[in-house]
Amino acid sequence: MEDFRHSLDEILATVDKIEKQVNEVEQFYQSTSNIQTSGNAKGSSLIKDKGREKHFISTEKLQQDASCREAAAAKRMQELMRQFSTIFRQITQHKWAWPFLEPVDVKGLQLHDYYEVIEKPMDFSTIKRKMEAKDGTGYKNVREIYADVRLVFKNAMKYNDEKNEYHVMAKSLLERFEEKWLQLLPKVAEEEKRLQEDELEAQLDMQLAREAAYANMARDLSSELFEVDNNLKILKEMVIQKCRKLTSEEKRILGTAIAQLSPENISRALEIVAENNPNFQATAREVDLDIDAQSDYTLWRLKVFVKDALEVDEKTTVDTAFNNTDITEDKKNNSKRKRDFFDAQAKPTVKRTKKLSIL
C-alpha cells in the first residue's frame, strides 16, 4: 500500500503540473486567436506569409536580428540628424537668429509674466546641447528636434505682439525653417515607415518564436499524458489483482444493472469491455455480452462505472443492491429476497436503438 500511495501521489503531482501547463497553452492560443481576429488585414497577411517561411526561430536568432535592425536604424537616423543639423546651422546663423540663441533673460528683461504665458521655454543653445548629448539624454529622432525648433519661434510669437520685432523675426525664420524641413520630410517619412515595418517584423518573429515554443510544449504534454495514462493503467491492474473475484450473484446483478443504463452509458460500458477484448464488437447493432467470459479487471471496472452511472440517474435501489453484495456470511440468507426485488426493479424503461443481450 505504501508503494501504491507513493506512485499515486507522484501521478497526481504530475497531473497538477500538466494541468497548469495545458491551461497556459490554451490561454496562449486563445490570446493569439483574439489578436489575429482583431488585427488589421496587413498584419494578418504578414503573419500568414512568415508562417509559411519560418517554422521555428530561436531566441538567440531573434536577439541577433533585433540588434542588426537597431544598429541599421540608428545609422540611418544619424544620417538624418546630420542632414537636419545643416538646416539647423543655417537657421541659427541667420542675422535675425540672435534673440533665440540663448534662453530668454526673464529677470534681466523683467518679464514677470513670461512663465505664465510660456509653458515650455526653448532656445537654440538648449537644442544644440541635446543634439550633441552622448549620455542618453539627447534626441532620439529628427522629429523631436524639429518640434523644439518650432517651439522656439512659436514661443516668441506667442509672447510678443504681432508688430513686435521679435515676433516678426520669429515668424520669418519659422517660414524659412519650414521650407527647408519640407525638403527633408520625405526622407523622414520613409524612415518612419521603415521603422514601423521593422517593429512589426520583430513582433511577428517573436510571435512565431512563442508559437514554436508552445507547440513544443504541447507535444511534450502529449507525451507526458501518454505516460501518465500508462502508469494509471498499471496502478489499476495492481488494484484489480488485489481485489477478490466477483461472485456469481454479483455478476448476475451486474448484468441486470447494465441493461438498465441509458443508451449513452450502455455504449460506454461496452467500450470498457472492448478495451481489454479487441474481438468484442462494441459498436455492432446487436451485442451479446457474456459476463462470465470477462476478466476480473473488466468486471470491476464495469461494476464501478455502472454504480456511478446509476447513482447519477438517482437509481438508488440498484446502488443499494450493489452495496448489499458485500455483506457478511450471516446476512446471506436474505439474498433471495434482494434478488427478487432487484429483478423487479431492473426492467428496462428506456427505448434503445441497440439490442443488448446479457449472457
N, C-alpha and C positions, 0 to 999 in steps of 0.2 A: 504493500500500500504506500510506503514511503517513496519508493521508486515511481509509482504511478502518480502520486501527488506532485512530485518534483517535475516529472515530464509534463503534466497538465499545466503546472504553473509556468513552465517555460513556453508552452504553446500559447497560453493566454497573454503572456508578456509580448510575444511575437505578434499576436493578432492585434493587440493595442497599438503597437508601433506601426504595423501595416495600415491599420485604420486611419491613423493620423496622416500617414504619407498619401494614402488614397484620397483623403479629403483635400490635402494640399494640391495634388494633381488635378482633381476635379475643379477646385477653385481657380487654378491657373487657366485651364482650358475654358472655363466659364467666362473669366475676365477677358481672355483672348477673343472669344466669340463676340462679346459685347463691344470690344474695341473695334473689331473689323466691321461689325454691323453699323456702328455709329461713325466710322471713319469715312473720309472722303473717297471718291472714286479713284483718284490718282494714287492715294496711299494703298488702297486695296489692290490696285493693279500692280504696284511695285512689289507688294508682299507676295503676290502670285508669281511674278517673274523671278524674284530672288529665291522663292521657294523651289522653283524648278532648277535653278542654277546651283544652289547650295543646300546640302543635306545636313552638314554639321560644320560649325565654326567654333574653334577652340577659344577659350578666354584669352590666351596668350596672343592669338592672331587678332582678336578684337582690339586688344591694347595696342598692338603694333599698328594696325590700321588707323586707330584713333590718333596715335602720336603722329603718324605721317600726315593725316588730314590737318591736324592742328598746326604742324610745322609749315605746311604749304599755305594754309590760310593766314598765318602770322606773317609769312614772307610777302604775300600779296597785299596784306593790309599795310605793311611797312612801305611798300611802293606807293600805295595810295596816299599815305601820310606824307611821303616825300614830295609828291606832286602837290598836295594841299599846302605844304609848307612854302612852296614857291608862291602860291596865291597869297598866303598869309604875309609873306615878306613884302610882296608888292603893295599890299594894303597898309601895312604898318610903316612903310617908307614913304607913303604919300604925304604931301605937305600939310594936309589937314588932319593927319592922324595923331598929332602931338597931344591933344587933350585926352586921348584914350590909352596912352602908353602905360600909364601908372594908375593905381587905384585913386578914386576921387578923394581929394583932401577935404573931407567933410568938416573937420574942426577949423582948419585954416580958412576955408571959404565961408564958414559959419552957415552951413546948410543944415539947419536944425531939424528940418522935416525930411531929410533925404532918405533915412531908413524907414520912414513911414510910407513913402511913395515907392521906393525901390525895394523889392523883396530880396533880390539876389544880385548884389553888386558884381561887376565883372570888368576886367581890363586886359590889355594885351600882354602885360608882363606876367600876369597870372596864367594866361593861356599858354604862353611860351614855356613857362616853368613846368606846366603839366605835360606839354608836348615832349619835353626833354627828360621827364622823370624816368628813372630806371628801377625804382623801388616798388613798383606795382600800383602806385597812386595816380599814374598818368592816364591818358585817354586810351580807351580800348578800341575805338574805331573813329573813322573820319566824321561821322555824323555828330558825335559828341563835340568835336572841335567846332564844326560848323554852327551848332546850336549856341555855343558860348560866344563866338564871334558876332553872331546876330544879336545876342543878348547885350553886348557892349553898346551897339548902336541903338537898340530898342530902349535901353535904359536912358540913354542921353535924350532920345526923342520924347520919352515919356515924362522925364523930369523938367525939361526945358520947353518953353513956348515955341510954337512953330516959327516965329520971327527971330528967335534967339539964334546966335551964330553957331552955338554948339549943336542945336537941333538941325540946322541947315547942313553943317559939316557931316554929322552922323547920317543924315538921310542920303546925302550924296555918296558917301563911302559905302553905305549899305547897298545902294543900287549898283555901284561898280563891283562890289563883292559878289552880289547875286549873279551878275553876268558871268563872272569868272567861274563861279560854282556850277552854273548850268553846263559849262563845258566839261567839268569833271563828273557831273552827276551820272551820266550813262555808265561809266566805269564803276561808280559806287553801287548803282542799282544791280549791275551784273554780278558784282562780288557778293552782294547781299543775297541774291538769288542762289548763287553757288553755295554760300554758307548754309542756306535753308535746305538745299538738296543734300549737302554733306551731313547735316544734322539728321535728316530723315533717313539717309543711308545708314548712319550709325545706329539709329533706333531700330531699323529693320534688322540689322546684323545682330543686335542684342536680342531682339525678339526671336530670331531664328536660333540663336545660341541657347536661349532659355527653352524653346520648344524641343531642341535636341536633348537638352539635359532632362527635361520632364519625360520625354519619350523613353530615354534610357531608364529613368526611374520606374516608369510604368512596366517596362519589360522585366526589370529586377523584381518588382512587386508580383508580377505574374509567376515568376519562378518561385518566389517565397511562398505564395499562396499554394502552389502545387505541392511544395514540400510540407507545408502545414497540413494540407489535405491528406497526404500520405501518412504523416505522423498521427493524425486523428484516426485514420483507419486502423493503424497498428494498435493504438490505445483501445479502440472499440473491440478489436479482436481479443485483446488481453482481458477486457471486461467480460466478454461473452464466454471465454474459456473458463472464467472463474464462476460463471453463473450455472445454476443447475439446469437440467433438461426440463422442458415443459412436459407436463403430464398429458395423457390422452384427453382428459377432461378440459384442460386449458387449451389444447389445440382445437377441440370442438367448439369451445366458446369463442376462440379467436376467429375461426372460420365463420361462425354465425355473425360475429360483430362486423367483419369485413363486408358482409352482404348488406349491412345497414348504413354503410358510408355513403356520402354524396358522390355523384359521378366523378367530380374532380378528385376527391380523396381516394376513390377506388383506383383511378388511374395512377395516383401517386403510390398507393400500396403495391400495385402491380409493377411499378418501376423499381421499387425496393427489392421485389423478388427477382426481377430481371438483372439487377446489378451483380448478383452472385450466381446467376444462371443464364449464360449467354444464349442458350437454346430456348429459353422461355419467351413466347411471343406476347409481350405485354400489350401491344397495340392491335392485336387481332380483333375481329368483330366478335367472335365467341372465344372465351378464355376458360380453360379448365385449370383450376388451382388445386393442386394436391398438397394439402397442409403437411401430411406425414412425410412427403418427399423433400421438404425444405430443411436446410441446415439450422442448427440451434441459433447461429448468428442471425440468419434471416428471420427466424421466428421471433426472437427477442426484439429485433428492430421493428417488425410488424406490430408486436404487442404494444410497444411504447407509442408508435405512431398512431395506431387505432385508438388507444386510450386517450391520447391528447386530442385527436380529431373529434371524438365523440363528446369529450368534455366541452370543446368549443361549441358544439351543437347542442349543448345542455342536455345530452342524453345521460343523465346521472344514473339511470338504472343499469346501463351497460358498465359504467365505471364501478358501480358497487359490485357487479358480478365479477369483474376482474380482481378487485381487491379481496373478495371473498375466496379466491382460489388459493391464497397464501395462508389459510387458517391452519391451526394446529390439528393433530390427529384426532383429538377428542371432539372436534366440531365437524368432521367429515360426514357424520350421519345425516346432516342437513343438505347434502349436496344434491340429492334428487329433487327436493323441493325448490332449490335455487335454479336447477337446470330447467325444470318445468316453467318457472317464472321467466327465465331468460329467453326460452324458446318463444314464449307468448309475446315478449316484447321485441323480438328480433325480426319480425316480419317486415319486409321492405315496404316503405311508404313513399318512395320517390321513383318516378318513372325514369328508367335508364335506357340509354342508347346502346350500351354494351351488355351483352349477355354473359354473366359470370356464373360459373358452376364451381362450387366448393366441394372437393372430393375428400 
